[in-house]
Amino acid sequence: MTRTTLTGWGGTSPTVSQVEQPRQLDDLRSAIAQAGSRGVITRGLGRSYGDPAQNAGGTVLDLTGWNGILDVDTRARSVRVQAGISLDRLLRAMLPLGLWLPVVPGTRQVTVGGAIAADVHGKNHHVDGSFGHHLLSIELLVPSGDVLTLSPSGDDPELFWATVGGMGLTGIVLEATIQLKRVQTSYFLVDTERTPDLGTLLDRLVTGDAAYDYSVAWFDTSTTGSSLGRSVITRGNSARLDDLDPDLRSRALEFAAPQRGRVPVRPPISMVNRVSAKAFNALWYAKAPRHRTGEVQDITQFFHPLDVVGDWNRLYGPRGFCQYQFVVPDAEVAAFTEAVERIAASGHVSSLNVLKRFGEASPAPLSFPVPGWTLAVDLPVRPGLGALLDHLDALVVEAGGRVYLAKDSRTTPTTLRQMYPRLDEFLAVRHRVDPHGVLRSDLSRRLDL
């Protein structure tokens, strides 16, 4: 056990916890039984941006050692894994078999347990939903010490769906069986286009997304007026073997996703500021093709460009950054536009701005995606940011939207209840399986969960 200062990926709100690395099931049971008044929570690779995997004064269980692949059924396209395995390692093992995860978020450096706890989504939510939609079953250690096998159609579907998106507060996920997709290659056929403003961007997504399995847009949050929301749309489908040039066909299932470098230290000040962010926004828009179709891209190019540089979050300096991600319903285009206008006019400039459209919601009461428009922006922490985000929260609530708990580090209990109308369903299940509140985190205390 080691006393360790922990933060989320955004680097905000550091707290000190006792970190343990349990190796056996009995170690986990013992940690739960011996949890003090501050409780216990699990942690994977620390890629949640806020505080769900921190536990000030309590215990944090590092499950990254639980990273085994237990069974693969190629005929049924399923895999059973331990919860601490990263999506990166799992994809590297599955691709040579012609299998691919049905949902992949913006980084592969996430554990399966973390993907379940946050019910992660990707560029294909409008087609394939979120991670929880593709879980065949999970093994869950609950605070009583029992290990339960849960599935969507099993004996306790309420506990299954409360665990999906439940931020680790219903139990410790030990194993998961995941339904996979069959693919012919590890490449993607990608169409790219630029749009001059936000209105054109939204129209192009509405009229064009149905032709693609994967769709995402980057847009400029630093411009105002007629150029507000100028963007680069990137959409694609999995490439078939016949789509590749002969030189690529021989390595069609190669996992081509190298890391080119790493930010070695956290600088004393943020390297991401209004000047650098505006310059980056202008350059990113200018270098994108006006219209290009059928480009073959690999995993890193299409899915995970940020994974090329390790520890890139250090560039934001000692104060860190807040990734604010929200969703509003399809009909609330005016609210979405107002949110973009407020960000652009605030002086809080983001370089990494991701817009997607969500499809149908999950049955999970705390799952983030609902049909509508979702935007994620990375905002360096500096004076005035809290006031801006409070204004955005109010706008999102009024529009019937919500923020993503895996990215959140500052929302209040009142706001959470307004955003998640099924919160009481989750709390009822949580109190049933953890009546003494053993499972606790900084997030759970902050949000009265």
C-alpha positions as CSV (number, residue, x, y, z in Angstrom):
1,M,0.0,0.0,0.0
2,T,1.4,3.4,-1.0
3,R,0.2,6.9,-0.3
4,T,-0.1,8.5,-3.7
5,T,-1.4,11.8,-5.1
6,L,-3.9,11.1,-7.9
7,T,-5.6,13.3,-10.5
8,G,-7.7,12.6,-13.5
9,W,-6.3,13.0,-17.0
10,G,-7.1,16.7,-16.8
11,G,-4.7,17.2,-13.9
12,T,-7.2,19.1,-11.7
13,S,-8.2,18.5,-8.1
14,P,-5.4,16.3,-6.8
15,T,-6.0,14.2,-3.7
16,V,-4.0,11.6,-1.7
17,S,-5.2,8.0,-1.5
18,Q,-3.8,4.7,-0.3
19,V,-3.1,2.8,-3.5
20,E,-3.1,-1.0,-3.5
21,Q,-2.4,-3.4,-6.4
22,P,-4.4,-6.6,-5.5
23,R,-3.4,-9.8,-7.4
24,Q,-6.0,-12.2,-6.1
25,L,-9.8,-12.2,-5.6
26,D,-9.1,-12.7,-1.8
27,D,-7.1,-9.4,-1.9
28,L,-10.1,-7.6,-3.3
29,R,-12.4,-9.1,-0.7
30,S,-10.0,-8.1,2.0
31,A,-9.7,-4.6,0.8
32,I,-13.5,-4.2,0.8
33,A,-13.8,-5.8,4.2
34,Q,-11.1,-3.5,5.7
35,A,-12.2,-0.3,4.0
36,G,-12.4,2.5,6.5
37,S,-14.8,5.4,6.7
38,R,-13.5,6.8,3.4
39,G,-14.2,3.6,1.5
40,V,-12.6,2.1,-1.6
41,I,-12.8,2.6,-5.4
42,T,-11.1,1.0,-8.3
43,R,-8.8,2.6,-10.9
44,G,-7.5,1.6,-14.3
45,L,-5.2,3.7,-16.5
46,G,-6.4,7.0,-15.1
47,R,-7.9,8.3,-18.3
48,S,-11.1,9.7,-16.8
49,Y,-10.6,13.5,-17.0
50,G,-12.1,14.2,-13.6
51,D,-12.2,12.5,-10.2
52,P,-14.1,9.2,-10.4
53,A,-11.0,7.1,-9.8
54,Q,-9.7,9.2,-6.8
55,N,-10.6,8.6,-3.2
56,A,-9.2,11.3,-0.8
57,G,-8.1,9.7,2.5
58,G,-9.4,6.3,1.4
59,T,-8.2,3.3,-0.7
60,V,-7.8,3.1,-4.5
61,L,-7.4,-0.4,-6.0
62,D,-5.2,-0.4,-9.1
63,L,-6.6,-3.2,-11.3
64,T,-4.2,-2.8,-14.2
65,G,-2.6,-6.1,-13.2
66,W,-5.8,-7.9,-14.0
67,N,-5.1,-7.9,-17.7
68,G,-5.6,-11.4,-19.0
69,I,-7.4,-12.6,-22.1
70,L,-9.3,-15.6,-20.8
71,D,-11.1,-17.0,-23.8
72,V,-11.7,-16.2,-27.5
73,D,-14.5,-17.7,-29.6
74,T,-13.8,-16.7,-33.1
75,R,-16.9,-18.4,-34.5
76,A,-19.2,-16.5,-32.0
77,R,-17.0,-13.4,-32.3
78,S,-16.7,-13.0,-28.6
79,V,-13.8,-12.6,-26.1
80,R,-13.7,-13.0,-22.3
81,V,-11.2,-10.8,-20.5
82,Q,-10.1,-9.5,-17.1
83,A,-11.3,-6.0,-16.5
84,G,-7.8,-4.4,-16.2
85,I,-6.8,-5.2,-19.8
86,S,-6.4,-2.1,-21.9
87,L,-8.3,-1.7,-25.2
88,D,-4.9,-1.2,-26.8
89,R,-3.7,-4.7,-25.8
90,L,-7.0,-6.3,-26.6
91,L,-7.1,-4.8,-30.1
92,R,-3.5,-5.9,-30.7
93,A,-4.5,-9.5,-29.9
94,M,-7.9,-9.5,-31.7
95,L,-6.9,-7.9,-35.0
96,P,-4.8,-10.8,-36.3
97,L,-7.9,-12.9,-35.9
98,G,-10.0,-10.5,-38.0
99,L,-11.9,-9.2,-34.9
100,W,-12.4,-5.6,-33.8
101,L,-14.0,-3.9,-30.8
102,P,-17.5,-2.6,-31.7
103,V,-17.0,0.6,-29.8
104,V,-13.6,2.4,-29.5
105,P,-13.3,5.7,-27.7
106,G,-10.8,8.5,-28.5
107,T,-7.9,6.7,-26.8
108,R,-7.0,3.0,-26.6
109,Q,-5.3,3.6,-23.2
110,V,-8.5,2.7,-21.3
111,T,-9.2,-0.5,-19.5
112,V,-12.2,-2.6,-20.2
113,G,-13.4,-2.0,-16.6
114,G,-13.1,1.7,-17.2
115,A,-14.9,1.4,-20.5
116,I,-17.8,-0.3,-18.7
117,A,-17.8,2.2,-15.8
118,A,-18.0,5.2,-18.1
119,D,-20.1,3.4,-20.8
120,V,-17.7,4.8,-23.4
121,H,-18.8,5.8,-26.9
122,G,-17.0,6.4,-30.2
123,K,-17.4,7.8,-33.6
124,N,-20.0,5.2,-34.4
125,H,-22.6,5.8,-31.7
126,H,-25.2,6.7,-34.3
127,V,-24.9,3.2,-35.6
128,D,-23.6,0.9,-32.8
129,G,-24.4,2.7,-29.6
130,S,-22.1,2.7,-26.6
131,F,-19.8,0.0,-25.0
132,G,-22.5,-1.4,-22.8
133,H,-24.6,-2.4,-25.8
134,H,-22.0,-5.0,-26.7
135,L,-21.5,-6.7,-23.3
136,L,-22.7,-10.3,-23.2
137,S,-21.9,-10.6,-19.5
138,I,-19.8,-9.3,-16.6
139,E,-18.5,-10.8,-13.4
140,L,-19.1,-8.3,-10.5
141,L,-17.7,-8.5,-7.0
142,V,-20.2,-6.7,-4.8
143,P,-19.4,-5.3,-1.3
144,S,-20.9,-8.4,0.4
145,G,-18.0,-10.4,-1.1
146,D,-20.2,-12.3,-3.5
147,V,-19.3,-12.6,-7.2
148,L,-22.3,-12.2,-9.5
149,T,-22.6,-13.1,-13.1
150,L,-24.7,-10.4,-14.8
151,S,-26.1,-9.9,-18.3
152,P,-28.8,-7.8,-19.9
153,S,-31.2,-10.7,-19.9
154,G,-30.0,-12.3,-16.6
155,D,-31.5,-12.5,-13.1
156,D,-30.6,-8.9,-12.2
157,P,-30.7,-6.7,-15.3
158,E,-31.1,-3.6,-13.1
159,L,-27.7,-4.2,-11.5
160,F,-26.1,-4.9,-14.9
161,W,-27.3,-1.6,-16.3
162,A,-26.5,0.3,-13.1
163,T,-23.0,-1.0,-13.4
164,V,-22.7,0.2,-17.0
165,G,-22.0,3.9,-16.7
166,G,-22.1,3.6,-12.9
167,M,-18.6,4.9,-12.3
168,G,-17.5,1.9,-10.3
169,L,-20.1,2.5,-7.6
170,T,-22.0,-0.8,-7.8
171,G,-19.1,-3.2,-7.4
172,I,-15.8,-4.3,-8.9
173,V,-15.9,-5.6,-12.4
174,L,-13.6,-8.6,-12.6
175,E,-14.3,-10.0,-16.0
176,A,-16.3,-9.1,-19.1
177,T,-17.4,-11.0,-22.2
178,I,-17.6,-8.7,-25.2
179,Q,-19.3,-9.2,-28.6
180,L,-16.8,-8.3,-31.3
181,K,-17.1,-7.3,-35.0
182,R,-15.5,-9.2,-37.9
183,V,-13.3,-7.1,-40.1
184,Q,-11.2,-7.8,-43.2
185,T,-8.5,-5.1,-42.5
186,S,-7.3,-2.8,-39.8
187,Y,-7.7,0.2,-42.2
188,F,-10.5,2.6,-42.9
189,L,-11.8,4.4,-46.1
190,V,-12.1,8.0,-45.1
191,D,-13.8,11.0,-46.6
192,T,-12.8,14.5,-45.4
193,E,-14.4,17.9,-46.0
194,R,-14.2,21.4,-44.7
195,T,-17.2,23.5,-43.9
196,P,-17.1,27.3,-43.5
197,D,-19.4,27.7,-40.5
198,L,-21.5,25.9,-37.8
199,G,-24.7,25.9,-39.7
200,T,-23.2,24.2,-42.7
201,L,-21.5,21.7,-40.4
202,L,-24.7,20.7,-38.7
203,D,-26.5,20.4,-42.0
204,R,-23.8,18.2,-43.5
205,L,-23.9,15.8,-40.5
206,V,-27.7,15.5,-40.6
207,T,-27.8,14.8,-44.3
208,G,-24.6,12.7,-44.6
209,D,-23.9,10.6,-41.5
210,A,-26.2,7.7,-42.5
211,A,-23.8,6.7,-45.2
212,Y,-20.9,6.1,-42.7
213,D,-20.3,3.9,-39.7
214,Y,-17.9,6.4,-38.2
215,S,-18.4,10.2,-38.2
216,V,-16.7,13.0,-36.3
217,A,-16.0,16.7,-36.8
218,W,-13.3,19.0,-35.4
219,F,-14.2,22.6,-35.4
220,D,-12.7,26.0,-34.6
221,T,-13.8,27.4,-31.2
222,S,-11.8,30.6,-31.6
223,T,-13.6,32.2,-34.6
224,T,-16.8,34.3,-34.4
225,G,-19.2,36.0,-36.8
226,S,-19.7,34.4,-40.2
227,S,-16.8,31.9,-39.6
228,L,-18.2,30.6,-36.2
229,G,-17.7,26.9,-36.1
230,R,-15.8,26.4,-39.3
231,S,-14.9,22.7,-39.3
232,V,-13.3,19.6,-40.7
233,I,-15.6,16.6,-41.0
234,T,-14.0,13.2,-41.1
235,R,-16.1,10.1,-41.8
236,G,-15.4,6.6,-42.9
237,N,-16.1,2.9,-42.9
238,S,-13.9,-0.2,-42.3
239,A,-11.9,-0.9,-45.4
240,R,-12.3,-4.3,-47.1
241,L,-9.4,-6.2,-48.5
242,D,-10.3,-5.2,-52.0
243,D,-10.1,-1.5,-51.0
244,L,-6.4,-1.8,-50.3
245,D,-3.4,-1.4,-52.6
246,P,-1.5,-4.7,-53.2
247,D,1.4,-3.5,-50.9
248,L,-1.1,-3.2,-48.0
249,R,-3.0,-6.4,-48.5
250,S,-0.2,-8.6,-47.2
251,R,-0.4,-6.8,-43.9
252,A,-4.1,-6.0,-44.0
253,L,-4.6,-6.9,-40.3
254,E,-1.4,-5.3,-39.0
255,F,-1.8,-3.2,-35.9
256,A,-0.2,0.0,-37.2
257,A,-0.3,2.4,-34.3
258,P,3.1,3.5,-33.1
259,Q,3.8,6.1,-30.4
260,R,6.2,8.7,-31.8
261,G,7.2,10.3,-28.5
262,R,6.2,11.4,-25.1
263,V,6.0,14.8,-23.2
264,P,8.7,14.2,-20.7
265,V,7.8,16.7,-18.0
266,R,5.0,19.0,-17.0
267,P,6.1,22.6,-17.9
268,P,5.8,25.3,-15.2
269,I,3.2,27.1,-17.3
270,S,0.6,25.9,-19.8
271,M,1.8,25.5,-23.3
272,V,-1.8,25.8,-24.4
273,N,-3.0,29.3,-24.2
274,R,-5.1,31.8,-26.2
275,V,-2.3,32.6,-28.6
276,S,-1.2,29.0,-29.2
277,A,-4.7,27.6,-29.3
278,K,-5.9,30.2,-31.9
279,A,-2.8,29.5,-34.0
280,F,-3.4,25.7,-33.8
281,N,-7.1,26.2,-34.8
282,A,-6.2,28.3,-37.8
283,L,-3.5,25.8,-38.9
284,W,-5.7,22.7,-38.4
285,Y,-8.4,24.2,-40.5
286,A,-6.1,25.5,-43.2
287,K,-4.2,22.2,-43.7
288,A,-7.3,20.1,-44.1
289,P,-8.4,19.2,-47.6
290,R,-11.5,21.0,-48.9
291,H,-12.9,17.7,-50.1
292,R,-11.2,14.3,-50.3
293,T,-12.8,10.9,-50.6
294,G,-11.6,7.3,-50.3
295,E,-8.4,7.9,-48.4
296,V,-7.0,4.8,-46.7
297,Q,-6.1,5.6,-43.1
298,D,-4.7,3.4,-40.3
299,I,-6.0,3.2,-36.7
300,T,-3.9,6.1,-35.4
301,Q,-4.7,8.4,-38.2
302,F,-8.5,7.8,-38.1
303,F,-9.2,7.0,-34.4
304,H,-6.4,7.9,-32.1
305,P,-4.1,10.7,-33.3
306,L,-3.4,11.8,-29.7
307,D,-2.1,8.4,-28.8
308,V,0.9,9.1,-30.9
309,V,2.3,11.4,-28.2
310,G,2.4,9.9,-24.7
311,D,1.4,12.1,-21.7
312,W,0.2,14.9,-23.9
313,N,-1.9,16.2,-21.1
314,R,1.3,17.5,-19.4
315,L,1.3,20.3,-22.0
316,Y,-1.4,22.1,-20.0
317,G,0.9,22.8,-17.1
318,P,0.4,22.5,-13.4
319,R,-3.2,23.8,-13.4
320,G,-4.3,21.3,-15.9
321,F,-7.4,21.5,-18.1
322,C,-11.1,20.7,-18.1
323,Q,-12.6,18.7,-20.9
324,Y,-16.2,19.8,-20.9
325,Q,-18.4,17.4,-22.8
326,F,-22.2,17.9,-23.1
327,V,-25.0,16.6,-25.2
328,V,-28.3,18.3,-26.1
329,P,-31.3,16.8,-27.9
330,D,-31.5,16.9,-31.7
331,A,-34.1,19.6,-31.7
332,E,-32.1,21.9,-29.5
333,V,-29.9,23.3,-32.3
334,A,-30.4,26.8,-31.0
335,A,-29.1,25.9,-27.6
336,F,-26.1,24.1,-29.1
337,T,-25.3,27.1,-31.2
338,E,-25.6,29.4,-28.2
339,A,-23.1,27.2,-26.3
340,V,-20.6,27.4,-29.2
341,E,-21.1,31.2,-29.3
342,R,-20.5,31.5,-25.6
343,I,-17.2,29.5,-25.8
344,A,-16.0,31.5,-28.8
345,A,-16.7,34.8,-27.2
346,S,-15.3,33.9,-23.7
347,G,-11.6,34.0,-24.5
348,H,-11.3,30.5,-23.2
349,V,-9.9,28.8,-26.3
350,S,-9.7,25.1,-26.9
351,S,-7.5,23.3,-29.5
352,L,-9.2,19.9,-29.3
353,N,-12.9,20.3,-30.2
354,V,-14.9,17.2,-31.1
355,L,-18.5,17.2,-32.4
356,K,-20.5,14.1,-32.9
357,R,-24.2,13.0,-33.3
358,F,-25.5,10.4,-30.9
359,G,-28.0,7.7,-31.7
360,E,-30.3,5.8,-29.3
361,A,-29.7,5.9,-25.6
362,S,-28.6,2.9,-23.5
363,P,-30.9,1.4,-20.9
364,A,-28.2,2.3,-18.3
365,P,-29.6,5.1,-16.0
366,L,-26.2,7.0,-15.8
367,S,-25.1,6.4,-19.4
368,F,-24.2,9.7,-21.0
369,P,-25.2,9.4,-24.7
370,V,-28.8,10.4,-25.7
371,P,-29.9,11.2,-29.2
372,G,-28.6,14.6,-30.1
373,W,-25.5,16.8,-30.5
374,T,-22.4,16.2,-28.3
375,L,-19.5,18.6,-28.1
376,A,-16.2,18.1,-26.2
377,V,-13.7,21.0,-25.7
378,D,-10.4,21.0,-23.8
379,L,-10.2,24.2,-21.8
380,P,-7.0,25.2,-19.9
381,V,-7.8,26.1,-16.3
382,R,-7.4,29.8,-15.7
383,P,-9.5,32.6,-14.0
384,G,-13.1,32.8,-15.2
385,L,-13.3,29.2,-16.5
386,G,-15.7,28.2,-13.7
387,A,-18.1,30.9,-14.4
388,L,-18.2,30.0,-18.1
389,L,-18.8,26.3,-17.3
390,D,-21.6,27.2,-14.9
391,H,-23.3,29.2,-17.6
392,L,-22.9,26.3,-20.0
393,D,-24.4,23.9,-17.4
394,A,-27.5,26.1,-17.1
395,L,-27.9,26.2,-20.8
396,V,-27.5,22.4,-21.1
397,V,-30.0,21.8,-18.3
398,E,-32.6,24.1,-19.9
399,A,-32.2,22.3,-23.2
400,G,-32.7,18.9,-21.6
401,G,-29.1,17.8,-22.0
402,R,-26.4,16.5,-19.7
403,V,-22.6,16.4,-19.1
404,Y,-20.4,13.3,-19.2
405,L,-19.4,12.1,-15.8
406,A,-16.2,10.5,-17.1
407,K,-15.1,14.0,-18.1
408,D,-16.6,16.0,-15.2
409,S,-14.7,17.5,-12.3
410,R,-16.9,20.3,-11.0
411,T,-20.7,19.7,-11.6
412,T,-22.9,20.0,-8.5
413,P,-25.4,17.5,-7.0
414,T,-28.3,19.7,-8.0
415,T,-27.2,20.0,-11.6
416,L,-26.6,16.3,-11.8
417,R,-30.1,15.5,-10.7
418,Q,-31.5,17.9,-13.3
419,M,-29.4,16.3,-16.0
420,Y,-30.0,12.7,-15.2
421,P,-33.7,12.1,-14.5
422,R,-33.1,8.4,-13.8
423,L,-30.7,9.1,-11.0
424,D,-33.0,7.6,-8.4
425,E,-33.1,4.3,-10.3
426,F,-29.3,4.1,-10.1
427,L,-29.2,5.1,-6.4
428,A,-31.8,2.5,-5.5
429,V,-29.7,-0.3,-7.0
430,R,-26.5,1.1,-5.5
431,H,-28.0,1.2,-2.0
432,R,-29.3,-2.3,-2.5
433,V,-25.9,-3.8,-3.3
434,D,-23.8,-1.4,-1.1
435,P,-26.0,-0.3,1.8
436,H,-23.0,0.8,3.9
437,G,-21.5,2.9,1.2
438,V,-18.2,1.0,1.0
439,L,-17.6,2.0,-2.6
440,R,-16.7,5.7,-2.6
441,S,-14.8,8.1,-4.7
442,D,-14.1,11.9,-4.8
443,L,-16.8,12.0,-7.5
444,S,-19.4,10.1,-5.4
445,R,-18.8,12.5,-2.4
446,R,-18.9,15.6,-4.6
447,L,-22.2,14.5,-6.3
448,D,-23.8,13.0,-3.2
449,L,-23.9,9.5,-4.8
